[in-house]
Amino acid sequence: MTAFRTLDDAGSLAGKRVLLRVDLNVPMEGGRVTDATRIERVVPTIREIAEGGGKVVLLAHFGRPKGKPDPKDSLKPVVETLSRHLGRPVAFAEDCIGGAAETAVAGLKDGDVLLLENTRYHAGEEKNDRAFTDALARNGDIYVNEAFSAAHRAHASTEGLAHRLPAYAGRLMQAELDALTKGLEAPQRPVIALVGGAKVSSKIDLLQNLVSKVDMLVIGGGMANTFLHAQGKAVGKSLCERDLAETATRILAAAKAAQCRIILPVDAVVASEFKANAPHETVGVEEVPEGGMILDAGPSSVAEIEAAIDTAATLVWNGPLGAFELTPFDAATVAAARYAAGRTKSGKLVSVAGGGDTVAALNHAGVGEDFSYISTAGGAFLEWLEGKALPGVEALRAK
């Protein structure tokens, strides 16, 4: 990856204080970490720096303490889990700047790991305040960003520090940027994007960007109903943003102009109520009954999606094809995900996926490990797909 500075460009880290921005915003219950996924993903970079003789100084935010200390948003309870996964002790400082931080950093030996308290305990973090950034920078010789999930925010610890110290992407950030470059910036063609989810309104920018970037675009989930409605089809009681029919029509026209093939459902699984195992039937999208709700794409739609995936070299996936939380309305999402995973494992497809519901849906389908790359970053992944520049990423670009 030549577009970004990585740890490979940093030279020897022995004896250096490495300010490593990580995402430790993990779910907690009763003072204990309930899901350590984010911790597990940053461990390899922490270990690499420590084993190279670097003094690892971890920066992270937790919750939304609004610029002042709040005990419920302390990072201290994360230390035990982090230390266990890392297999070495992790020290903790009660602040991320000032005397407490500086004393803790000064006491580090080569290979030691220190976690500083929540950067958002200071208003200067989210304001990207120069004085706060300088105070953070005093504790480091180089800066490494390992938090792609926060890279869409121009905060002191995600963007400001990259302009104060020699700055590099960590291994997780590097993997993320590699995957996204392969997905959209410099992909193998043809490219197919699958975008699902409830509402068009939350993904207008995404759809508008994708029609100019990909060769085929599958639109599924509740948002497909808005497009079907825009084409004059009755969608019964289905979730549908009727006021966005004009927007949907405009996106369809833009796709046609860009020679991007739009794939919408041709059949649907319809029920009269939104609940698991509700009585249901499969009908053509022209035959949705007045009291019916479209809760999933039908088998003919899935077959069309699979045929399109067969012709693609790259897949970008964001969002489910139906109400995957409810059986049996998870069928289309599960079938398409497993099909894409099979093509990926056989070396015929590069598959990149991300976004909150997407990770849950692919794990539900049992293919969370089988895509080329699955991003756990929600907002940052979406903004990248929307074609927006991410401040924390731009700051790492090789000059």
Secondary structure, 3 states (H helix, E strand, C coil): CCCECEHHHCCCCCCCEEEEECCCCCCEECCEECCCHHHHHHHHHHHHHHHCCCEEEEECCCCCCCCCCCHHHCCCCHHHHHHHHHCCCCEEECCCCHHHHHHHHHCCCCCCEEEECCHHHCHHHHHCCHHHHHHHHCCCCEEEECCHHHCCCCCCCCCHHHHCCCEEECHHHHHHHHHHHHHHHCCCCCEEEEECCCCCCCCHHHHHHHCCCCCEEEECHHHHHHHHHHCCCCCCCCCCCHHHHHHHHHHHHHHHHCCCEEECCCEEEEECCCCCCCCEEEEECCCCCCCCEEEEECHHHHHHHHHHHHCCCEEEEECCCCCCCCCCCCHHHHHHHHHHHHHHHCCCCEEEEECHHHHHHHHHCCCCCCCCEEECCCHHHHHHHCCCCCHHHHCCECC
